[in-house]
């Protein structure tokens, strides 16, 4: 038997009964003298909250539990693992599947009984309630501070620097020049894209020494902080949806501004007009980008960003999809292709779906007499595929089609009803899906084994080999 001892504190300053040394001592004694397990390993996460399980040592421990290294997981108190009921329930079910006992020294849980499990979950509900109440109290305090014009710890915006004396950001004269340049240039050019290129030519960098994007510039121009107005509780998250205006905390003339209120209003009016011209004002109906989230770049593997293309004579605006790196890089540093419009992509996908049906009919009619070349020709039939040279791994595609056909042949010979499948076509689809599901599980198991070998095998492998193999498995899984 071997025990995993997990300890955690949410800050590096916690002392007494919540401290790391105290938890280590309690758990090692409990493991040795109560459970009789001398073989144990301690996993420590210092300064991590219990609101979720995104903690490095916790992840390592769970990975090794999945590898079958531990028979027991021991914690000093249940909320050291998680204060989130959903996360804990998921983890606990996984522990049971690997025959790993969960023990909380403080609450003395016996999870082998139904009553013990029920009591454990009840305690966790109250732990989550405590966290939520604490969160509400903190939010209330921060709203009160904001209404008094006090800083609540967000990143200091470009143009300002933190002042220990004022306990609030003050103007940074060097960075303030960039802010003035942005507003002056935008008022003159009326285009964030033009301002972006001007900043690149001048060699100006962002607060974190990065490159500019039109989104970053829009955020600067929309930020009332630059005219001396402190706005808090504006969004649900830093980049999330806006909150209702009645929930905002707005304190005007709270601090020294970099630009005048008049210039701020003029620039924002220009931005409002541009939004209406482009058809992206808040009053319009949301446009559905059919292939959003489904396309990625073949060079950098970044997802394509969906946006509206130019308006056609019929007043219709189709979607256009561009590589993330292409959109957010200057012309000088662009390495990826531009993108593709829905006008080309739509017919391509629909044509291919039609070809899949034709290919299925081909195999069904010819069986094993059908050749790989015939299958490839059928799949690439149509105008959208005129410039396509061929299909990668066509032999594997051919095998999938033939496996499906063979299953149907067997079904027809035996007269089996296909285990509740209504007809041969449905059964053929089921066979193909089952084959893909098995292949997916094989790859997932291979990834788990690869990770175990890299992290825990004495001989192990180099980081380079690990990353190369991991990437290949992930590509197959995708």
N, C-alpha and C positions, 0 to 999 in steps of 0.2 A: 504493500500500500504506500501511496505517496500523496501528500497533501499540498495544495496550493493555498498559501496564506496571502490574502489581499488586504492591503491597508491604504487608506486615502484620507487626506485632509483637503479642504477647499481653499485654504490659504497657507502660506508658509509661516504664519505667525501663530497658528492655533497651538494651545498648550494644554496641560493637564490631561484629562481623559480623552481628548480628541487628538492628542499629539501622535506622531508617527512612532517614536520610541515606546510610548505606552502601549499602542496597539500591537507592535512587534512582540513585546515582552509577554503580553496577555495571550496572544495567539500561539506563540511557540510553546509556552507552558501548557496550554490547553491541548495542543497537538501531542506533546510528549507524555504528559501525566494523565490526561483524561481519555484521549483516544488511543494512546499507545503507539503513535506514529512518529518515529524519529526521522524519517525521510521526508523532508518538506522543503519548499522553496518560497521565498517571500517576494511578492510583487508590490511595488510602491508607486503611487501616483500622488505627488505633492503639488498642491496648488490647483487642483482640478475640481470643478463642481460636480455634484451628483445628479444634475438635471438630465444628463444623457450619458451614454457609454462611450463617447468619443475621447478616450484616454489611452495613451500609448501602452502602458504596462497592462492595462485591462485587456486590450486587444491581443497583446502577446500571450497573456495567460489563457484567453479563450481559444486562441489558435492551437496552443499546446494541449489543452483539454480535448479539442477535436482530434488531435493526433493520438489520444489515448494515454497521455503521460500521467494523469492524476486521477485518483479515486475519490478524493474529497476536496471541496472548496470551502475554506474556513474564513469567516470575517468576524470582526469584533462586534459590529452592529449592522443591521440590514441596510441602513441608508448609506453605508460606506460603498455598497455596490451600486445602488441607484435609488433615487427618490421618485422615479418615474415608473408608474405601475405597468405601462405597456412595455417598456424596455426590460423591466425585471421579469415579467411574465414570459417574454420571448426567450430571455436568457435561461430562466428556470426550466422551461420545456426542453431547451437544448441540452441542459445539464442531465436531465432525466434520460434523454435519448442516448447519452454517452455513459450512462450508469455512474455518474459522478454525484456523490452526496453533497448537499448544501447545508452548512452548519453556521448559525449565527450564535456566537458565544454569549453575547449580552442578553438576547431574547430566549436562548435555550430552545430552539426549534427542533422538533423531530419531524422532518418532512416525509418520513416513510408512512405516516398515517394521514388519513383524509382530514382529520381535525387539525393536525399540525399544519398542513398545507393551507387550510382555510384561515387559521390564525395568522399565518405568515402574510397572506394577502391583505387581511384586514389591517395589520400593522403598517403595511406599505401604503395603503390608501391614506392613512393619517399622516405618514411621512410626506406624501405628495401634497396633501392639504396644507401641511406646515410650510412647504416650499412655496406654494401658491400664495398663501397669506403673507409670507415674507416679501414675495415679489410685489404684491399689491401695496404693502407699506412703503417699500423702497420707491415705487412709482409715484406714490402720493407725495413723498418727501421731495423727489426730484421735480415734480410739477410745481410745488411751492417754491423751491429754489429758483426755477426758471422764471416764475411770475415776478420774482424780486430782481431779475436780471443777473442771476448768478450762473456761472458755468457748470455744466453737468458732465464734463469729461469726454466729450466727443473729439474726434481728430480736429486739430486747429486748421482752419482753412488757409489756402494760399493767400499771401498778403499779410498774414499775421503771425506772431510768435507768442509763446506762452510767457506770462509774467508772473513770477512767484510773489512779487510785491502786491500786484493787483488781483491775483488769483483769477485772471481773465486774460484772453488774448489781447495783445496790443499790436499796433501797426509795425510791420517790418518794412522799412523804407525801400530796400532792394526788391523785395517781392511785390510791393505795392505798385512799382513801375509796370510790372507785368499785367496786373489787374487793370490799371488805367489804359494800357496798350490794348488789352482785349476789348474793353468797352468802347474806346475811341475807334478802333478798327471795325468793330461790328456796326457801330452807328454809321460809319462811312461806307462799308461794303455791303451791309445788310445780309451777310452770309457767314455762318459758322465754318463752312468748308473753306472759304477764302481766308478767314482769320486763322484757321488751323495751319494753312500753308505759309502764311506770313510769320507765324510763331516759329515754324520749322526753319524758315530762311534766316530769321534773327537769332536762332539758336536758343530760344527760351525753352525751359523745361518745366514740368509739373512739380508739385510739392515734393513728390518722391523721385524726382529726377527721371520721370518717364516721358513717353511721347504723348502728344495731344490727340484727342478724338473730338468729334463734333458733340458727342454726348457730354464730355467733360466741360466743354465750353458753354453748352446750354445750361448746365448746372451752375456754372459761375455766374452767368448773366441772370439766371432766375433767383439767385441767392440774395435775399435782402440784407444779409449780414454786411455786405459791402457798402451799404448806405447808412449803416449804424443801427439797423433794426435786428433785434434778437428774436428768432422764431424757433420755437421748440414744440415737440410732439406733432410734427408736421406729417410724418409718415408712420406707418405701422412698423417698418423696419428701415434701415438706412437707404435701401433702394426699392422698398416696397410701395404698395398703393398709398395714395394720400388719405389721411384721416378726414372726417367731416370737419369743416372749418370751425365749428363751435368747440372742437376739442383742441384747437391750436392754442399755444401760448405765444403771444406777440407783444414784445416790449419795444416801442419805438424810441429813438434817440438814446439808446442804451449804452453805446460805446462810440469811439471815434470811427467814422466811416472813411472809405478810400475814395469813393465817387459820390457825386451829389444825388439827391433824390430825383431831381429832374432828369438827369442822364439815365438813371436806373429805369424810370418810367418810360422814357423814349425808347430805350433798347428793348424793353419788354413788350412795348406796343408793336415794334417791328417784328419781334419773334411771334407774337400773336397773329399778325397779318400773314406772315410766312406760313404759319401752321394751317391757316384757313385755305390759302392758295394751294398748298400741297394736299389738302383734304385730310389733315390729321388733327383737326381741332376736336376737343372733347365731346362735341355734340353729335358727331357722326356715328353711324353704326360700325361696329368693329368688323374689320375685314378678315375673312378666314383664309389663311395661307395653308392650302391643302397639304403641302409637303413639308411644312415646318417641323423641324426636329428629326427629320428622316434622312437628311442629306449631309454628308461630311466630305471634307476635302481629301482628295487622293494623295496630296503632297504632304500637308502638315497635320491631317486628321482632325482639324478643328471643325466644329459644326458650321453649316452655312446659316447666315442670318437672313431672315425673310423680311422683305419690305415691298412697297408698292412701286411698280414700274410706271413709266410715263403713260399719260392718258391717251387712248386711241381715239380715232374719229367717231367711233360709236359711243364715246364717253366712258368706255369700260377701262378700268385699270387692273391689269393682271399682276400677279405676284412675280417677284424676281428674287432669286436666292444667290447670295454672294458669300465667299469664304470669310470667316471672322478676321483672319490675318490680312486679307486683302482690303477689307473695309477699314481696319484700324491701323494701317501702315501707310506711310507716305509713298509716293511713286518711286522714290529712290530706293526704298527698301522692300518693295513688293516682290515676293518670290512665288506667290500662288496665282492661279488663274482667277479671272474676274468672277464668273458665276454663270448661272443659267436662268432663263425666264420660264414662267409657267407655260407660255405659248409653245415652247419646244418640249419642255419636260412632260407636260400633260399627255400629248399624243404618243410620246416615247413609251411612257408607262402603260397606257391603255393598249397600245399596239402589242406590247410584250405580254400582257395578260391574255390577249386574244391568241398570241402565238403559243402560250403555254397550253391552252385548250387544244389547239391544233396538234401540238406535239403529243399530247396525251392520246388523241385520236389516232395519230400515226402509229404509236407503239401498240395501241389496242388492236389496230387492223393488221399490222405486220408482225407483231410480237418480236421474237428474237431475230427475224429476218431484217428488221430495221437496222440501219447502220448509224454509227456515230455522226458521220458527215450529214446524213439525212436529218437527224435530230437537230444538229447545229443550224442547218439551213432553214429548217422550220421555225426555230426560235428566233432567227434573225431576219425573218421575212418582213418586208415593208419598208417604206421610205425613211422612217426615222433611223433605220439601222444600215443605211446605204454606206456609211463610212466606217462601220464597225468591222474590225478585222476578224474577230472570232470570240469565242467564249472560253475564259480561263477555266481549267479543270472540267472540260466538257465530258471527259470519261467518267468522272464522279457523277455528273448530272445524268448521264446515260444509265449508269447503274441504278440510280434512284428510280428512274422511270421503269426500268426492266424489273426491279424488285417488286414494284407495285403491280406490274402486269402479271408477274409470276404468282403473286398472292391471289389475284383475282382468278387466274387459271385454276389454282388449287381449290379455291372456293367453289367454282362452278363444277369441278369434277366430283368433289365430296358432297356437294349439296348442302353444306353447312350454312346456317343462317347468319354467321359472322358475329355471334354474340350480341344480339340486339341491333345489329346494323341492318338497315332496311334493304339495301340493294348493293350490287357489286361496286358501283361507283363510289358510294359512301364508304364501303369497306376498303376499297383501294386507297382512298384518302386517309382513312384511319391507319392503315399499315404504314403509309409514308410518314405520317405525323409521329407514330410510335418510334419509327427508325430515327427520326430527327431528335426526338426526346431522349432516346438512349444515347445518341452521339453527344448531345448537350451534357448529360450527366457524366459521361466519360471525360469530357474536357474539364468540367468543373472539378471532378476528382483529381485529375492530373494537375490542375492549378493548386489545389490544396496540398498535394504531395510535393510539388515543386517548392512551395513556400516553406513547408516543413524541412525539406532538405537544405534549403538556403539558410534558414535561421538556426536550425537545431542539429543538423548532422555534423559530426566531428570533422569529417573530411570536407563536407560542404561543396560549394562551387563559387566561382568568382562573381562579383556583382554584375559584370558585363554579360556573362553567360546567363545569369538569372534573368536580367532585364530583357535580353533577346528572346529567350524561351517564353517568358511571361507574355511578351508582346505578341508572339506567334499564337499562343493559346487564346489570348483575348480576341485576336482577329478572327480565329476560327469560331469562337463562342459568339461573336457578334454576327 
